[in-house]
């Protein structure tokens, strides 16, 4: 790879990381830590669903179990939040 390509790769990597991190902290400030933790838990499931839909990656039993655990965690956390608040 040429030097200019390396520069562009590093530049866009730093920019996308900085922008993503800044948006995450802004979202944390705006919607609160509890909601943000629930949304963060959904990210791996979103990636899994998109990989199945867009890349035709087959889901295995462990994928279904992991998705079920994430959904269970979200439901339990939501119930806990409702009782307190």
PDB file of N, CA, C and O in Angstrom, chain B, residues numbered from 101:
ATOM      1  N   UNK B 101       0.844  -1.175   0.000  1.00  0.00           N
ATOM      2  CA  UNK B 101       0.000   0.000   0.000  1.00  0.00           C
ATOM      3  C   UNK B 101       0.893   1.243   0.000  1.00  0.00           C
ATOM      4  O   UNK B 101       1.952   1.269   0.626  1.00  0.00           O
ATOM      5  N   UNK B 102       0.446   2.249  -0.703  1.00  0.00           N
ATOM      6  CA  UNK B 102       1.248   3.469  -0.794  1.00  0.00           C
ATOM      7  C   UNK B 102       1.130   4.278   0.498  1.00  0.00           C
ATOM      8  O   UNK B 102       0.254   4.037   1.329  1.00  0.00           O
ATOM      9  N   UNK B 103       2.022   5.225   0.637  1.00  0.00           N
ATOM     10  CA  UNK B 103       2.035   6.071   1.826  1.00  0.00           C
ATOM     11  C   UNK B 103       0.755   6.889   1.937  1.00  0.00           C
ATOM     12  O   UNK B 103       0.241   7.074   3.041  1.00  0.00           O
ATOM     13  N   UNK B 104       0.234   7.376   0.828  1.00  0.00           N
ATOM     14  CA  UNK B 104      -1.008   8.162   0.877  1.00  0.00           C
ATOM     15  C   UNK B 104      -2.194   7.294   1.290  1.00  0.00           C
ATOM     16  O   UNK B 104      -3.092   7.764   1.989  1.00  0.00           O
ATOM     17  N   UNK B 105      -2.203   6.038   0.863  1.00  0.00           N
ATOM     18  CA  UNK B 105      -3.270   5.132   1.289  1.00  0.00           C
ATOM     19  C   UNK B 105      -3.194   4.845   2.784  1.00  0.00           C
ATOM     20  O   UNK B 105      -4.220   4.786   3.462  1.00  0.00           O
ATOM     21  N   UNK B 106      -1.980   4.668   3.296  1.00  0.00           N
ATOM     22  CA  UNK B 106      -1.811   4.471   4.733  1.00  0.00           C
ATOM     23  C   UNK B 106      -2.299   5.695   5.499  1.00  0.00           C
ATOM     24  O   UNK B 106      -2.971   5.571   6.523  1.00  0.00           O
ATOM     25  N   UNK B 107      -1.960   6.864   5.000  1.00  0.00           N
ATOM     26  CA  UNK B 107      -2.395   8.095   5.650  1.00  0.00           C
ATOM     27  C   UNK B 107      -3.919   8.172   5.687  1.00  0.00           C
ATOM     28  O   UNK B 107      -4.500   8.489   6.725  1.00  0.00           O
ATOM     29  N   UNK B 108      -4.565   7.883   4.559  1.00  0.00           N
ATOM     30  CA  UNK B 108      -6.030   7.923   4.509  1.00  0.00           C
ATOM     31  C   UNK B 108      -6.649   6.889   5.441  1.00  0.00           C
ATOM     32  O   UNK B 108      -7.641   7.171   6.113  1.00  0.00           O
ATOM     33  N   UNK B 109      -6.072   5.703   5.483  1.00  0.00           N
ATOM     34  CA  UNK B 109      -6.573   4.658   6.369  1.00  0.00           C
ATOM     35  C   UNK B 109      -6.497   5.091   7.828  1.00  0.00           C
ATOM     36  O   UNK B 109      -7.468   4.951   8.572  1.00  0.00           O
ATOM     37  N   UNK B 110      -5.365   5.607   8.231  1.00  0.00           N
ATOM     38  CA  UNK B 110      -5.191   6.062   9.615  1.00  0.00           C
ATOM     39  C   UNK B 110      -6.092   7.249   9.907  1.00  0.00           C
ATOM     40  O   UNK B 110      -6.709   7.307  10.971  1.00  0.00           O
ATOM     41  N   UNK B 111      -6.178   8.183   8.996  1.00  0.00           N
ATOM     42  CA  UNK B 111      -7.013   9.370   9.180  1.00  0.00           C
ATOM     43  C   UNK B 111      -8.480   8.988   9.384  1.00  0.00           C
ATOM     44  O   UNK B 111      -9.111   9.433  10.343  1.00  0.00           O
ATOM     45  N   UNK B 112      -9.021   8.167   8.488  1.00  0.00           N
ATOM     46  CA  UNK B 112     -10.430   7.804   8.590  1.00  0.00           C
ATOM     47  C   UNK B 112     -10.704   6.899   9.786  1.00  0.00           C
ATOM     48  O   UNK B 112     -11.796   6.936  10.353  1.00  0.00           O
ATOM     49  N   UNK B 113      -9.733   6.094  10.171  1.00  0.00           N
ATOM     50  CA  UNK B 113      -9.896   5.268  11.364  1.00  0.00           C
ATOM     51  C   UNK B 113      -9.997   6.141  12.604  1.00  0.00           C
ATOM     52  O   UNK B 113     -10.864   5.922  13.449  1.00  0.00           O
ATOM     53  N   UNK B 114      -9.127   7.118  12.718  1.00  0.00           N
ATOM     54  CA  UNK B 114      -9.151   8.012  13.877  1.00  0.00           C
ATOM     55  C   UNK B 114     -10.423   8.850  13.882  1.00  0.00           C
ATOM     56  O   UNK B 114     -11.051   9.009  14.929  1.00  0.00           O
ATOM     57  N   UNK B 115     -10.809   9.383  12.738  1.00  0.00           N
ATOM     58  CA  UNK B 115     -12.014  10.214  12.655  1.00  0.00           C
ATOM     59  C   UNK B 115     -13.252   9.402  13.013  1.00  0.00           C
ATOM     60  O   UNK B 115     -14.077   9.855  13.806  1.00  0.00           O
ATOM     61  N   UNK B 116     -13.394   8.207  12.438  1.00  0.00           N
ATOM     62  CA  UNK B 116     -14.589   7.410  12.725  1.00  0.00           C
ATOM     63  C   UNK B 116     -14.627   6.968  14.181  1.00  0.00           C
ATOM     64  O   UNK B 116     -15.701   6.919  14.781  1.00  0.00           O
ATOM     65  N   UNK B 117     -13.478   6.647  14.757  1.00  0.00           N
ATOM     66  CA  UNK B 117     -13.440   6.266  16.163  1.00  0.00           C
ATOM     67  C   UNK B 117     -13.780   7.452  17.054  1.00  0.00           C
ATOM     68  O   UNK B 117     -14.569   7.318  17.989  1.00  0.00           O
ATOM     69  N   UNK B 118     -13.203   8.592  16.780  1.00  0.00           N
ATOM     70  CA  UNK B 118     -13.479   9.784  17.587  1.00  0.00           C
ATOM     71  C   UNK B 118     -14.940  10.199  17.465  1.00  0.00           C
ATOM     72  O   UNK B 118     -15.564  10.551  18.466  1.00  0.00           O
ATOM     73  N   UNK B 119     -15.492  10.165  16.263  1.00  0.00           N
ATOM     74  CA  UNK B 119     -16.889  10.547  16.062  1.00  0.00           C
ATOM     75  C   UNK B 119     -17.822   9.565  16.766  1.00  0.00           C
ATOM     76  O   UNK B 119     -18.771   9.975  17.435  1.00  0.00           O
ATOM     77  N   UNK B 120     -17.554   8.279  16.617  1.00  0.00           N
ATOM     78  CA  UNK B 120     -18.386   7.269  17.267  1.00  0.00           C
ATOM     79  C   UNK B 120     -18.349   7.383  18.778  1.00  0.00           C
ATOM     80  O   UNK B 120     -19.384   7.279  19.436  1.00  0.00           O
ATOM     81  N   UNK B 121     -17.172   7.595  19.330  1.00  0.00           N
ATOM     82  CA  UNK B 121     -17.042   7.745  20.778  1.00  0.00           C
ATOM     83  C   UNK B 121     -17.732   9.009  21.265  1.00  0.00           C
ATOM     84  O   UNK B 121     -18.401   8.985  22.298  1.00  0.00           O
ATOM     85  N   UNK B 122     -17.584  10.101  20.547  1.00  0.00           N
ATOM     86  CA  UNK B 122     -18.245  11.355  20.930  1.00  0.00           C
ATOM     87  C   UNK B 122     -19.760  11.202  20.899  1.00  0.00           C
ATOM     88  O   UNK B 122     -20.445  11.683  21.802  1.00  0.00           O
ATOM     89  N   UNK B 123     -20.289  10.545  19.882  1.00  0.00           N
ATOM     90  CA  UNK B 123     -21.741  10.339  19.788  1.00  0.00           C
ATOM     91  C   UNK B 123     -22.244   9.422  20.894  1.00  0.00           C
ATOM     92  O   UNK B 123     -23.351   9.603  21.400  1.00  0.00           O
ATOM     93  N   UNK B 124     -21.422   8.425  21.277  1.00  0.00           N
ATOM     94  CA  UNK B 124     -21.811   7.519  22.354  1.00  0.00           C
ATOM     95  C   UNK B 124     -21.929   8.292  23.672  1.00  0.00           C
ATOM     96  O   UNK B 124     -22.901   8.119  24.408  1.00  0.00           O
ATOM     97  N   UNK B 125     -20.949   9.137  23.966  1.00  0.00           N
ATOM     98  CA  UNK B 125     -21.000   9.909  25.206  1.00  0.00           C
ATOM     99  C   UNK B 125     -22.114  10.947  25.183  1.00  0.00           C
ATOM    100  O   UNK B 125     -22.729  11.206  26.217  1.00  0.00           O
ATOM    101  N   UNK B 126     -22.387  11.543  24.035  1.00  0.00           N
ATOM    102  CA  UNK B 126     -23.508  12.474  23.918  1.00  0.00           C
ATOM    103  C   UNK B 126     -24.827  11.745  24.159  1.00  0.00           C
ATOM    104  O   UNK B 126     -25.697  12.253  24.867  1.00  0.00           O
ATOM    105  N   UNK B 127     -24.979  10.566  23.580  1.00  0.00           N
ATOM    106  CA  UNK B 127     -26.189   9.772  23.799  1.00  0.00           C
ATOM    107  C   UNK B 127     -26.325   9.385  25.262  1.00  0.00           C
ATOM    108  O   UNK B 127     -27.424   9.412  25.816  1.00  0.00           O
ATOM    109  N   UNK B 128     -25.224   9.028  25.881  1.00  0.00           N
ATOM    110  CA  UNK B 128     -25.235   8.679  27.299  1.00  0.00           C
ATOM    111  C   UNK B 128     -25.733   9.843  28.136  1.00  0.00           C
ATOM    112  O   UNK B 128     -26.507   9.658  29.075  1.00  0.00           O
ATOM    113  N   UNK B 129     -25.290  11.033  27.794  1.00  0.00           N
ATOM    114  CA  UNK B 129     -25.717  12.234  28.516  1.00  0.00           C
ATOM    115  C   UNK B 129     -27.199  12.520  28.283  1.00  0.00           C
ATOM    116  O   UNK B 129     -27.901  12.932  29.207  1.00  0.00           O
ATOM    117  N   UNK B 130     -27.680  12.306  27.058  1.00  0.00           N
ATOM    118  CA  UNK B 130     -29.062  12.660  26.714  1.00  0.00           C
ATOM    119  C   UNK B 130     -30.093  11.647  27.193  1.00  0.00           C
ATOM    120  O   UNK B 130     -31.166  12.046  27.646  1.00  0.00           O
ATOM    121  N   UNK B 131     -29.807  10.353  27.111  1.00  0.00           N
ATOM    122  CA  UNK B 131     -30.839   9.365  27.439  1.00  0.00           C
ATOM    123  C   UNK B 131     -30.596   8.616  28.736  1.00  0.00           C
ATOM    124  O   UNK B 131     -31.475   7.882  29.188  1.00  0.00           O
ATOM    125  N   UNK B 132     -29.445   8.775  29.340  1.00  0.00           N
ATOM    126  CA  UNK B 132     -29.186   8.153  30.634  1.00  0.00           C
ATOM    127  C   UNK B 132     -28.494   6.801  30.511  1.00  0.00           C
ATOM    128  O   UNK B 132     -28.553   6.143  29.473  1.00  0.00           O
ATOM    129  N   UNK B 133     -27.836   6.406  31.597  1.00  0.00           N
ATOM    130  CA  UNK B 133     -27.028   5.186  31.562  1.00  0.00           C
ATOM    131  C   UNK B 133     -27.844   3.898  31.459  1.00  0.00           C
ATOM    132  O   UNK B 133     -27.399   2.948  30.815  1.00  0.00           O
ATOM    133  N   UNK B 134     -29.025   3.842  32.077  1.00  0.00           N
ATOM    134  CA  UNK B 134     -29.812   2.609  32.034  1.00  0.00           C
ATOM    135  C   UNK B 134     -30.278   2.308  30.622  1.00  0.00           C
ATOM    136  O   UNK B 134     -30.107   1.193  30.128  1.00  0.00           O
ATOM    137  N   UNK B 135     -30.869   3.304  29.972  1.00  0.00           N
ATOM    138  CA  UNK B 135     -31.335   3.112  28.601  1.00  0.00           C
ATOM    139  C   UNK B 135     -30.163   2.839  27.675  1.00  0.00           C
ATOM    140  O   UNK B 135     -30.264   2.016  26.766  1.00  0.00           O
ATOM    141  N   UNK B 136     -29.060   3.522  27.902  1.00  0.00           N
ATOM    142  CA  UNK B 136     -27.885   3.328  27.052  1.00  0.00           C
ATOM    143  C   UNK B 136     -27.334   1.915  27.200  1.00  0.00           C
ATOM    144  O   UNK B 136     -26.894   1.321  26.215  1.00  0.00           O
ATOM    145  N   UNK B 137     -27.351   1.367  28.413  1.00  0.00           N
ATOM    146  CA  UNK B 137     -26.854   0.000  28.597  1.00  0.00           C
ATOM    147  C   UNK B 137     -27.753  -1.004  27.891  1.00  0.00           C
ATOM    148  O   UNK B 137     -27.270  -1.992  27.338  1.00  0.00           O
ATOM    149  N   UNK B 138     -29.062  -0.755  27.907  1.00  0.00           N
ATOM    150  CA  UNK B 138     -29.981  -1.646  27.195  1.00  0.00           C
ATOM    151  C   UNK B 138     -29.757  -1.569  25.688  1.00  0.00           C
ATOM    152  O   UNK B 138     -29.768  -2.590  25.000  1.00  0.00           O
ATOM    153  N   UNK B 139     -29.557  -0.365  25.182  1.00  0.00           N
ATOM    154  CA  UNK B 139     -29.296  -0.212  23.748  1.00  0.00           C
ATOM    155  C   UNK B 139     -27.954  -0.828  23.357  1.00  0.00           C
ATOM    156  O   UNK B 139     -27.822  -1.405  22.278  1.00  0.00           O
ATOM    157  N   UNK B 140     -26.970  -0.705  24.228  1.00  0.00           N
ATOM    158  CA  UNK B 140     -25.658  -1.294  23.938  1.00  0.00           C
ATOM    159  C   UNK B 140     -25.735  -2.814  23.891  1.00  0.00           C
ATOM    160  O   UNK B 140     -24.991  -3.456  23.149  1.00  0.00           O
ATOM    161  N   UNK B 141     -26.636  -3.389  24.684  1.00  0.00           N
ATOM    162  CA  UNK B 141     -26.793  -4.843  24.683  1.00  0.00           C
ATOM    163  C   UNK B 141     -27.390  -5.345  23.374  1.00  0.00           C
ATOM    164  O   UNK B 141     -27.185  -6.501  23.004  1.00  0.00           O
ATOM    165  N   UNK B 142     -28.120  -4.495  22.677  1.00  0.00           N
ATOM    166  CA  UNK B 142     -28.775  -4.892  21.429  1.00  0.00           C
ATOM    167  C   UNK B 142     -27.801  -4.847  20.244  1.00  0.00           C
ATOM    168  O   UNK B 142     -28.073  -5.454  19.208  1.00  0.00           O
ATOM    169  N   UNK B 143     -26.691  -4.150  20.376  1.00  0.00           N
ATOM    170  CA  UNK B 143     -25.748  -3.997  19.265  1.00  0.00           C
ATOM    171  C   UNK B 143     -25.260  -5.328  18.688  1.00  0.00           C
ATOM    172  O   UNK B 143     -25.263  -5.481  17.467  1.00  0.00           O
ATOM    173  N   UNK B 144     -24.840  -6.300  19.512  1.00  0.00           N
ATOM    174  CA  UNK B 144     -24.403  -7.576  18.919  1.00  0.00           C
ATOM    175  C   UNK B 144     -25.527  -8.301  18.181  1.00  0.00           C
ATOM    176  O   UNK B 144     -25.290  -8.934  17.153  1.00  0.00           O
ATOM    177  N   UNK B 145     -26.745  -8.209  18.704  1.00  0.00           N
ATOM    178  CA  UNK B 145     -27.875  -8.842  18.018  1.00  0.00           C
ATOM    179  C   UNK B 145     -28.143  -8.167  16.682  1.00  0.00           C
ATOM    180  O   UNK B 145     -28.459  -8.835  15.698  1.00  0.00           O
ATOM    181  N   UNK B 146     -28.017  -6.851  16.644  1.00  0.00           N
ATOM    182  CA  UNK B 146     -28.203  -6.126  15.388  1.00  0.00           C
ATOM    183  C   UNK B 146     -27.160  -6.563  14.365  1.00  0.00           C
ATOM    184  O   UNK B 146     -27.483  -6.781  13.197  1.00  0.00           O
ATOM    185  N   UNK B 147     -25.925  -6.689  14.799  1.00  0.00           N
ATOM    186  CA  UNK B 147     -24.862  -7.145  13.896  1.00  0.00           C
ATOM    187  C   UNK B 147     -25.139  -8.559  13.401  1.00  0.00           C
ATOM    188  O   UNK B 147     -24.908  -8.872  12.233  1.00  0.00           O
ATOM    189  N   UNK B 148     -25.637  -9.411  14.293  1.00  0.00           N
ATOM    190  CA  UNK B 148     -25.943 -10.785  13.906  1.00  0.00           C
ATOM    191  C   UNK B 148     -27.079 -10.824  12.879  1.00  0.00           C
ATOM    192  O   UNK B 148     -26.992 -11.542  11.883  1.00  0.00           O
ATOM    193  N   UNK B 149     -28.137 -10.057  13.121  1.00  0.00           N
ATOM    194  CA  UNK B 149     -29.281 -10.027  12.203  1.00  0.00           C
ATOM    195  C   UNK B 149     -28.866  -9.464  10.842  1.00  0.00           C
ATOM    196  O   UNK B 149     -29.252  -9.993   9.800  1.00  0.00           O
ATOM    197  N   UNK B 150     -28.080  -8.389  10.861  1.00  0.00           N
ATOM    198  CA  UNK B 150     -27.626  -7.811   9.594  1.00  0.00           C
ATOM    199  C   UNK B 150     -26.711  -8.762   8.830  1.00  0.00           C
ATOM    200  O   UNK B 150     -26.753  -8.807   7.600  1.00  0.00           O
ATOM    201  N   UNK B 151     -25.884  -9.522   9.546  1.00  0.00           N
ATOM    202  CA  UNK B 151     -25.012 -10.478   8.853  1.00  0.00           C
ATOM    203  C   UNK B 151     -25.824 -11.597   8.217  1.00  0.00           C
ATOM    204  O   UNK B 151     -25.468 -12.102   7.152  1.00  0.00           O
ATOM    205  N   UNK B 152     -26.919 -11.985   8.872  1.00  0.00           N
ATOM    206  CA  UNK B 152     -27.788 -13.008   8.277  1.00  0.00           C
ATOM    207  C   UNK B 152     -28.495 -12.449   7.046  1.00  0.00           C
ATOM    208  O   UNK B 152     -28.552 -13.103   6.004  1.00  0.00           O
ATOM    209  N   UNK B 153     -29.034 -11.235   7.172  1.00  0.00           N
ATOM    210  CA  UNK B 153     -29.808 -10.652   6.076  1.00  0.00           C
ATOM    211  C   UNK B 153     -28.945 -10.191   4.902  1.00  0.00           C
ATOM    212  O   UNK B 153     -29.296 -10.422   3.745  1.00  0.00           O
ATOM    213  N   UNK B 154     -27.827  -9.545   5.196  1.00  0.00           N
ATOM    214  CA  UNK B 154     -27.025  -8.945   4.134  1.00  0.00           C
ATOM    215  C   UNK B 154     -25.935  -9.865   3.590  1.00  0.00           C
ATOM    216  O   UNK B 154     -25.606  -9.811   2.405  1.00  0.00           O
ATOM    217  N   UNK B 155     -25.380 -10.703   4.453  1.00  0.00           N
ATOM    218  CA  UNK B 155     -24.251 -11.537   4.042  1.00  0.00           C
ATOM    219  C   UNK B 155     -24.603 -13.017   3.938  1.00  0.00           C
ATOM    220  O   UNK B 155     -23.756 -13.832   3.572  1.00  0.00           O
ATOM    221  N   UNK B 156     -25.842 -13.365   4.256  1.00  0.00           N
ATOM    222  CA  UNK B 156     -26.322 -14.757   4.214  1.00  0.00           C
ATOM    223  C   UNK B 156     -25.501 -15.682   5.106  1.00  0.00           C
ATOM    224  O   UNK B 156     -25.256 -16.836   4.755  1.00  0.00           O
ATOM    225  N   UNK B 157     -25.080 -15.174   6.257  1.00  0.00           N
ATOM    226  CA  UNK B 157     -24.354 -15.991   7.221  1.00  0.00           C
ATOM    227  C   UNK B 157     -25.375 -16.843   7.974  1.00  0.00           C
ATOM    228  O   UNK B 157     -26.326 -16.301   8.537  1.00  0.00           O
ATOM    229  N   UNK B 158     -25.199 -18.156   7.995  1.00  0.00           N
ATOM    230  CA  UNK B 158     -26.188 -18.993   8.691  1.00  0.00           C
ATOM    231  C   UNK B 158     -26.052 -18.858  10.209  1.00  0.00           C
ATOM    232  O   UNK B 158     -24.947 -18.762  10.744  1.00  0.00           O
ATOM    233  N   UNK B 159     -27.197 -18.852  10.885  1.00  0.00           N
ATOM    234  CA  UNK B 159     -27.184 -18.800  12.350  1.00  0.00           C
ATOM    235  C   UNK B 159     -27.069 -20.215  12.900  1.00  0.00           C
ATOM    236  O   UNK B 159     -27.657 -21.156  12.365  1.00  0.00           O
ATOM    237  N   UNK B 160     -26.308 -20.347  13.969  1.00  0.00           N
ATOM    238  CA  UNK B 160     -26.134 -21.637  14.617  1.00  0.00           C
ATOM    239  C   UNK B 160     -26.832 -21.605  15.967  1.00  0.00           C
ATOM    240  O   UNK B 160     -27.335 -20.564  16.390  1.00  0.00           O
ATOM    241  N   UNK B 161     -26.860 -22.737  16.635  1.00  0.00           N
ATOM    242  CA  UNK B 161     -27.538 -22.844  17.923  1.00  0.00           C
ATOM    243  C   UNK B 161     -26.985 -21.838  18.928  1.00  0.00           C
ATOM    244  O   UNK B 161     -27.748 -21.222  19.673  1.00  0.00           O
ATOM    245  N   UNK B 162     -25.678 -21.670  18.954  1.00  0.00           N
ATOM    246  CA  UNK B 162     -25.068 -20.740  19.906  1.00  0.00           C
ATOM    247  C   UNK B 162     -25.526 -19.309  19.647  1.00  0.00           C
ATOM    248  O   UNK B 162     -25.632 -18.520  20.586  1.00  0.00           O
ATOM    249  N   UNK B 163     -25.796 -18.962  18.398  1.00  0.00           N
ATOM    250  CA  UNK B 163     -26.291 -17.628  18.061  1.00  0.00           C
ATOM    251  C   UNK B 163     -27.686 -17.411  18.634  1.00  0.00           C
ATOM    252  O   UNK B 163     -27.982 -16.357  19.197  1.00  0.00           O
ATOM    253  N   UNK B 164     -28.535 -18.420  18.484  1.00  0.00           N
ATOM    254  CA  UNK B 164     -29.888 -18.324  19.041  1.00  0.00           C
ATOM    255  C   UNK B 164     -29.850 -18.239  20.567  1.00  0.00           C
ATOM    256  O   UNK B 164     -30.605 -17.477  21.170  1.00  0.00           O
ATOM    257  N   UNK B 165     -28.969 -19.022  21.184  1.00  0.00           N
ATOM    258  CA  UNK B 165     -28.847 -18.976  22.644  1.00  0.00           C
ATOM    259  C   UNK B 165     -28.354 -17.608  23.109  1.00  0.00           C
ATOM    260  O   UNK B 165     -28.869 -17.058  24.083  1.00  0.00           O
ATOM    261  N   UNK B 166     -27.375 -17.068  22.428  1.00  0.00           N
ATOM    262  CA  UNK B 166     -26.865 -15.743  22.779  1.00  0.00           C
ATOM    263  C   UNK B 166     -27.922 -14.667  22.630  1.00  0.00           C
ATOM    264  O   UNK B 166     -28.054 -13.801  23.495  1.00  0.00           O
ATOM    265  N   UNK B 167     -28.679 -14.713  21.534  1.00  0.00           N
ATOM    266  CA  UNK B 167     -29.752 -13.737  21.326  1.00  0.00           C
ATOM    267  C   UNK B 167     -30.816 -13.876  22.403  1.00  0.00           C
ATOM    268  O   UNK B 167     -31.344 -12.878  22.894  1.00  0.00           O
ATOM    269  N   UNK B 168     -31.130 -15.107  22.767  1.00  0.00           N
ATOM    270  CA  UNK B 168     -32.112 -15.329  23.832  1.00  0.00           C
ATOM    271  C   UNK B 168     -31.647 -14.770  25.163  1.00  0.00           C
ATOM    272  O   UNK B 168     -32.442 -14.194  25.906  1.00  0.00           O
ATOM    273  N   UNK B 169     -30.365 -14.933  25.473  1.00  0.00           N
ATOM    274  CA  UNK B 169     -29.831 -14.384  26.723  1.00  0.00           C
ATOM    275  C   UNK B 169     -29.858 -12.859  26.729  1.00  0.00           C
ATOM    276  O   UNK B 169     -30.153 -12.243  27.753  1.00  0.00           O
ATOM    277  N   UNK B 170     -29.555 -12.257  25.596  1.00  0.00           N
ATOM    278  CA  UNK B 170     -29.604 -10.796  25.507  1.00  0.00           C
ATOM    279  C   UNK B 170     -31.029 -10.307  25.708  1.00  0.00           C
ATOM    280  O   UNK B 170     -31.257  -9.345  26.443  1.00  0.00           O
ATOM    281  N   UNK B 171     -31.992 -10.958  25.062  1.00  0.00           N
ATOM    282  CA  UNK B 171     -33.398 -10.563  25.220  1.00  0.00           C
ATOM    283  C   UNK B 171     -33.839 -10.757  26.665  1.00  0.00           C
ATOM    284  O   UNK B 171     -34.528  -9.901  27.220  1.00  0.00           O
ATOM    285  N   UNK B 172     -33.452 -11.877  27.285  1.00  0.00           N
ATOM    286  CA  UNK B 172     -33.791 -12.119  28.690  1.00  0.00           C
ATOM    287  C   UNK B 172     -33.203 -11.037  29.590  1.00  0.00           C
ATOM    288  O   UNK B 172     -33.875 -10.563  30.506  1.00  0.00           O
ATOM    289  N   UNK B 173     -31.959 -10.643  29.340  1.00  0.00           N
ATOM    290  CA  UNK B 173     -31.323  -9.598  30.141  1.00  0.00           C
ATOM    291  C   UNK B 173     -32.064  -8.275  29.999  1.00  0.00           C
ATOM    292  O   UNK B 173     -32.254  -7.559  30.982  1.00  0.00           O
ATOM    293  N   UNK B 174     -32.481  -7.952  28.786  1.00  0.00           N
ATOM    294  CA  UNK B 174     -33.201  -6.700  28.561  1.00  0.00           C
ATOM    295  C   UNK B 174     -34.541  -6.722  29.282  1.00  0.00           C
ATOM    296  O   UNK B 174     -34.928  -5.732  29.903  1.00  0.00           O
ATOM    297  N   UNK B 175     -35.252  -7.846  29.205  1.00  0.00           N
ATOM    298  CA  UNK B 175     -36.546  -7.959  29.888  1.00  0.00           C
ATOM    299  C   UNK B 175     -36.363  -7.846  31.394  1.00  0.00           C
ATOM    300  O   UNK B 175     -37.102  -7.113  32.051  1.00  0.00           O
ATOM    301  N   UNK B 176     -35.391  -8.560  31.950  1.00  0.00           N
ATOM    302  CA  UNK B 176     -35.161  -8.501  33.397  1.00  0.00           C
ATOM    303  C   UNK B 176     -34.748  -7.103  33.845  1.00  0.00           C
ATOM    304  O   UNK B 176     -35.211  -6.621  34.879  1.00  0.00           O
ATOM    305  N   UNK B 177     -33.891  -6.458  33.085  1.00  0.00           N
ATOM    306  CA  UNK B 177     -33.464  -5.099  33.429  1.00  0.00           C
ATOM    307  C   UNK B 177     -34.633  -4.129  33.349  1.00  0.00           C
ATOM    308  O   UNK B 177     -34.735  -3.220  34.172  1.00  0.00           O
ATOM    309  N   UNK B 178     -35.512  -4.305  32.375  1.00  0.00           N
ATOM    310  CA  UNK B 178     -36.680  -3.432  32.246  1.00  0.00           C
ATOM    311  C   UNK B 178     -37.625  -3.619  33.421  1.00  0.00           C
ATOM    312  O   UNK B 178     -38.175  -2.644  33.931  1.00  0.00           O
ATOM    313  N   UNK B 179     -37.821  -4.859  33.857  1.00  0.00           N
ATOM    314  CA  UNK B 179     -38.686  -5.115  35.011  1.00  0.00           C
ATOM    315  C   UNK B 179     -38.097  -4.504  36.273  1.00  0.00           C
ATOM    316  O   UNK B 179     -38.821  -3.920  37.079  1.00  0.00           O
ATOM    317  N   UNK B 180     -36.794  -4.636  36.446  1.00  0.00           N
ATOM    318  CA  UNK B 180     -36.115  -4.067  37.608  1.00  0.00           C
ATOM    319  C   UNK B 180     -36.242  -2.547  37.604  1.00  0.00           C
ATOM    320  O   UNK B 180     -36.467  -1.942  38.652  1.00  0.00           O
ATOM    321  N   UNK B 181     -36.102  -1.934  36.451  1.00  0.00           N
ATOM    322  CA  UNK B 181     -36.198  -0.480  36.337  1.00  0.00           C
ATOM    323  C   UNK B 181     -37.605   0.001  36.659  1.00  0.00           C
ATOM    324  O   UNK B 181     -37.763   1.029  37.317  1.00  0.00           O
ATOM    325  N   UNK B 182     -38.618  -0.710  36.219  1.00  0.00           N
ATOM    326  CA  UNK B 182     -40.002  -0.305  36.480  1.00  0.00           C
ATOM    327  C   UNK B 182     -40.334  -0.367  37.959  1.00  0.00           C
ATOM    328  O   UNK B 182     -41.039   0.509  38.463  1.00  0.00           O
ATOM    329  N   UNK B 183     -39.844  -1.384  38.676  1.00  0.00           N
ATOM    330  CA  UNK B 183     -40.149  -1.510  40.097  1.00  0.00           C
ATOM    331  C   UNK B 183     -39.544  -0.367  40.902  1.00  0.00           C
ATOM    332  O   UNK B 183     -40.174   0.145  41.827  1.00  0.00           O
ATOM    333  N   UNK B 184     -38.338   0.028  40.555  1.00  0.00           N
ATOM    334  CA  UNK B 184     -37.668   1.103  41.286  1.00  0.00           C
ATOM    335  C   UNK B 184     -38.270   2.444  40.923  1.00  0.00           C
ATOM    336  O   UNK B 184     -38.567   3.248  41.807  1.00  0.00           O
ATOM    337  N   UNK B 185     -38.454   2.697  39.644  1.00  0.00           N
ATOM    338  CA  UNK B 185     -38.930   3.995  39.180  1.00  0.00           C
ATOM    339  C   UNK B 185     -40.395   4.013  39.136  1.00  0.00           C
ATOM    340  O   UNK B 185     -40.990   5.027  38.769  1.00  0.00           O
TER     341      UNK B 185
END
